[in-house]
Amino acid sequence: MEDFRIKLADVPIGIRCRYEVNRRFLKEYSTDEEPLFCVEPTDADLERARADYDAIDRMDGRTDFMRSEVFLENAALNRLIAERITEYDVLLMHGSALSLDGETYIFTAPSGTGKSTHARLWRERFGDRVVMINDDKPMLRIREDGVSAYGTPWNGKHSLSRNTSAPVRAIALLKRSEENRIEPMSKSDAFAVLVSQALSSKDPAVMLRILTLEKRMLDQVRFYTLYCNMEPDAVRVSYEGMKQI
């Protein structure tokens, strides 16, 4: 068994896992701080992870590695941490989060819509001014003075992330369109986006914490619907729309 500590979203966490490869996976987030909670995936947690992946149609062609206990333990660690860390006002979200000039912009949408492609266009346009916080599963810490996005090691197929954080400026739901335009989103629509794109849980206590965090976010972050193609001008439209006061 591997025993170590990491820190995600400024929360120190104790980890106990079976496989050294998963310790290496989390190495960038190592800490010596005393953990606020600890997680250790059980056989039941691995089976739960297996069931979650079996329920996703797009995983029908998954590789042998994605069937392995190493992979399932990694997925179980992600789930256990994400659920427990809600106790510390942290929410895991599905999206591509980048920081431009010290402010975070998050692009979210169902898989395959083009979040990562849009984020790549931002990197191409703004160069070194852009830092990729996380390209798949950033964590959001909701405080009284605002929301900040944090990197995590669960960073998508392109492995784009950094152990850093920045305050969230705006969140945009991407929708494919031939023309580029951006519109402010109502709170009710924004809440629906969070419910569909942030962590969900079958545990009623965890789900209550998640919904509470999502409602708090609505008063602190601007949400937009971004209709866009994959051309460079989509960056100008989205940036100008979300940067405005």
C-alpha positions as CSV (number, residue, x, y, z in Angstrom):
1,M,0.0,0.0,0.0
2,E,1.1,3.6,-0.7
3,D,0.6,6.2,1.9
4,F,1.2,9.9,1.1
5,R,-0.4,13.4,1.1
6,I,-1.5,15.7,-1.6
7,K,-3.1,19.2,-1.6
8,L,-5.9,20.1,-4.0
9,A,-7.7,23.5,-4.0
10,D,-5.7,24.4,-0.9
11,V,-7.0,21.3,1.0
12,P,-4.5,18.8,2.3
13,I,-5.6,15.2,1.8
14,G,-4.2,11.9,2.9
15,I,-4.1,9.1,0.3
16,R,-3.7,5.4,0.7
17,C,-3.7,3.4,-2.5
18,R,-2.5,0.1,-3.8
19,Y,-0.5,1.1,-6.9
20,E,2.7,3.1,-7.1
21,V,1.6,4.4,-10.5
22,N,-1.3,6.3,-8.9
23,R,1.1,7.9,-6.4
24,R,3.2,9.1,-9.3
25,F,0.1,10.4,-11.0
26,L,-0.6,12.6,-8.0
27,K,3.1,13.6,-7.3
28,E,2.9,17.2,-8.6
29,Y,0.3,17.9,-5.8
30,S,2.4,16.4,-3.0
31,T,2.4,18.2,0.4
32,D,3.8,17.7,3.9
33,E,0.8,19.4,5.5
34,E,-1.5,17.6,7.9
35,P,-4.5,16.2,6.0
36,L,-8.0,17.4,6.7
37,F,-9.3,14.1,5.5
38,C,-8.1,10.8,4.1
39,V,-9.3,8.5,1.3
40,E,-8.6,4.8,0.6
41,P,-10.4,3.1,-2.3
42,T,-11.9,-0.2,-1.3
43,D,-12.9,-3.1,-3.6
44,A,-16.4,-1.8,-3.6
45,D,-15.2,1.6,-4.8
46,L,-13.3,0.0,-7.6
47,E,-16.5,-1.9,-8.6
48,R,-18.4,1.3,-8.5
49,A,-15.9,2.9,-10.8
50,R,-16.2,-0.1,-13.2
51,A,-20.0,0.2,-13.2
52,D,-19.7,3.9,-13.9
53,Y,-17.5,3.3,-17.0
54,D,-19.6,0.4,-18.2
55,A,-22.6,2.7,-18.2
56,I,-21.0,5.1,-20.6
57,D,-21.6,4.1,-24.2
58,R,-18.5,5.8,-25.6
59,M,-16.3,3.5,-23.4
60,D,-17.4,0.4,-25.4
61,G,-14.1,0.4,-27.1
62,R,-12.0,1.1,-24.0
63,T,-8.5,-0.3,-23.8
64,D,-7.3,-3.1,-21.5
65,F,-5.7,-0.4,-19.3
66,M,-9.1,1.2,-18.8
67,R,-10.4,-2.2,-17.5
68,S,-7.4,-2.6,-15.1
69,E,-7.5,-2.2,-11.4
70,V,-4.8,0.6,-11.7
71,F,-7.2,2.7,-13.8
72,L,-10.2,1.9,-11.7
73,E,-8.4,2.8,-8.5
74,N,-7.4,6.1,-10.1
75,A,-11.1,6.8,-11.0
76,A,-12.1,5.8,-7.5
77,L,-9.6,8.2,-6.0
78,N,-11.0,11.0,-8.1
79,R,-14.6,10.2,-7.0
80,L,-13.8,9.8,-3.3
81,I,-11.8,13.0,-3.2
82,A,-14.4,15.0,-5.2
83,E,-17.2,14.0,-2.8
84,R,-15.3,14.6,0.4
85,I,-13.8,17.9,-0.6
86,T,-17.2,19.4,-1.0
87,E,-17.1,19.7,2.8
88,Y,-14.5,22.4,2.3
89,D,-16.5,24.4,-0.3
90,V,-14.8,22.8,-3.3
91,L,-16.6,21.6,-6.4
92,L,-15.2,19.5,-9.2
93,M,-16.5,20.6,-12.6
94,H,-16.2,19.3,-16.1
95,G,-14.7,21.9,-18.3
96,S,-11.6,23.5,-19.8
97,A,-10.2,26.2,-17.5
98,L,-7.5,28.6,-18.5
99,S,-6.1,31.7,-16.9
100,L,-5.5,34.9,-19.0
101,D,-3.7,37.8,-17.3
102,G,-4.5,36.2,-13.9
103,E,-8.2,35.6,-14.4
104,T,-9.9,32.2,-15.2
105,Y,-12.2,31.6,-18.0
106,I,-14.0,28.2,-18.1
107,F,-15.5,26.6,-21.1
108,T,-17.9,23.7,-20.5
109,A,-20.2,21.6,-22.7
110,P,-20.9,17.9,-23.3
111,S,-17.9,15.9,-24.4
112,G,-17.0,16.3,-28.0
113,T,-18.4,19.9,-28.4
114,G,-15.0,21.5,-28.7
115,K,-14.0,22.9,-25.3
116,S,-10.3,21.9,-25.7
117,T,-10.2,23.1,-29.3
118,H,-11.6,26.5,-28.2
119,A,-9.0,26.7,-25.3
120,R,-6.3,25.9,-27.8
121,L,-7.4,28.8,-30.0
122,W,-7.0,31.1,-26.9
123,R,-3.4,29.8,-26.4
124,E,-2.7,30.4,-30.1
125,R,-4.0,34.0,-29.9
126,F,-2.7,35.1,-26.5
127,G,0.5,33.0,-26.3
128,D,2.3,33.1,-22.9
129,R,-0.4,35.2,-21.4
130,V,-2.5,32.0,-21.1
131,V,-1.9,29.3,-18.5
132,M,-3.9,26.1,-18.7
133,I,-5.2,25.4,-15.3
134,N,-7.0,22.2,-16.3
135,D,-8.4,20.9,-19.6
136,D,-11.0,18.5,-18.2
137,K,-11.7,18.5,-14.4
138,P,-10.7,21.7,-12.6
139,M,-11.8,22.3,-9.0
140,L,-13.6,25.4,-7.9
141,R,-13.3,26.7,-4.4
142,I,-16.3,28.9,-3.5
143,R,-15.5,31.5,-0.8
144,E,-17.4,34.6,0.4
145,D,-15.1,36.9,-1.7
146,G,-15.3,34.9,-4.9
147,V,-14.6,31.7,-6.8
148,S,-11.2,30.4,-7.7
149,A,-10.3,27.6,-10.2
150,Y,-7.5,25.1,-9.3
151,G,-5.6,22.6,-11.3
152,T,-6.0,18.8,-10.7
153,P,-4.1,15.9,-12.1
154,W,-7.3,14.7,-13.9
155,N,-6.7,16.8,-16.9
156,G,-8.0,15.1,-20.0
157,K,-6.5,13.3,-23.0
158,H,-4.1,16.1,-23.8
159,S,-2.7,16.2,-20.2
160,L,-3.0,20.0,-19.9
161,S,-3.0,21.3,-16.4
162,R,-0.8,23.1,-13.8
163,N,-0.7,23.1,-10.0
164,T,-1.9,26.7,-9.8
165,S,-5.1,28.7,-9.3
166,A,-6.7,32.0,-10.3
167,P,-10.0,33.7,-9.6
168,V,-12.8,32.9,-12.0
169,R,-13.9,35.7,-14.3
170,A,-16.6,33.8,-16.3
171,I,-18.0,30.4,-17.3
172,A,-19.3,29.8,-20.9
173,L,-21.4,27.0,-22.2
174,L,-20.2,26.2,-25.7
175,K,-22.6,25.5,-28.5
176,R,-21.5,24.8,-32.1
177,S,-22.6,27.4,-34.6
178,E,-21.6,28.7,-38.0
179,E,-21.5,32.3,-36.6
180,N,-19.8,33.5,-33.5
181,R,-21.8,35.3,-30.8
182,I,-22.1,35.3,-27.0
183,E,-25.0,36.0,-24.8
184,P,-25.4,36.4,-21.0
185,M,-27.1,33.5,-19.3
186,S,-29.9,33.7,-16.8
187,K,-29.3,32.3,-13.3
188,S,-31.8,29.6,-13.9
189,D,-30.1,28.5,-17.0
190,A,-26.7,28.8,-15.3
191,F,-27.9,26.6,-12.5
192,A,-28.9,23.9,-15.0
193,V,-25.5,24.1,-16.6
194,L,-23.8,23.5,-13.2
195,V,-26.1,20.6,-12.4
196,S,-25.3,18.9,-15.7
197,Q,-21.5,19.7,-15.8
198,A,-20.4,19.6,-12.2
199,L,-19.9,16.7,-9.9
200,S,-23.0,14.6,-9.1
201,S,-23.5,12.1,-6.4
202,K,-25.9,9.3,-5.3
203,D,-25.2,10.2,-1.7
204,P,-28.0,12.6,-0.5
205,A,-25.7,14.4,1.9
206,V,-23.0,15.0,-0.7
207,M,-25.6,16.0,-3.3
208,L,-27.0,18.6,-0.9
209,R,-23.6,20.1,-0.4
210,I,-23.1,20.2,-4.2
211,L,-26.3,22.0,-4.9
212,T,-25.6,24.5,-2.1
213,L,-22.2,25.3,-3.6
214,E,-23.7,25.6,-7.1
215,K,-26.3,28.1,-5.8
216,R,-23.6,30.1,-4.1
217,M,-21.7,30.3,-7.4
218,L,-24.6,31.9,-9.2
219,D,-24.1,35.1,-7.2
220,Q,-20.4,35.3,-7.8
221,V,-19.7,34.2,-11.4
222,R,-21.0,35.4,-14.7
223,F,-22.3,32.8,-17.1
224,Y,-22.6,33.0,-20.8
225,T,-23.7,30.9,-23.8
226,L,-21.1,31.0,-26.5
227,Y,-22.2,30.1,-30.0
228,C,-19.1,29.5,-31.9
229,N,-17.3,27.8,-34.7
230,M,-13.7,26.6,-34.5
231,E,-12.2,29.7,-36.3
232,P,-9.8,32.1,-34.6
233,D,-12.4,34.9,-34.5
234,A,-14.4,32.8,-32.0
235,V,-11.7,33.8,-29.5
236,R,-12.2,37.5,-30.1
237,V,-16.0,37.2,-29.7
238,S,-15.8,35.1,-26.5
239,Y,-13.1,37.2,-24.9
240,E,-14.7,40.6,-25.6
241,G,-18.1,39.3,-24.4
242,M,-16.8,37.9,-21.1
243,K,-14.2,40.6,-20.3
244,Q,-16.8,43.3,-20.2
245,I,-17.9,44.6,-16.8
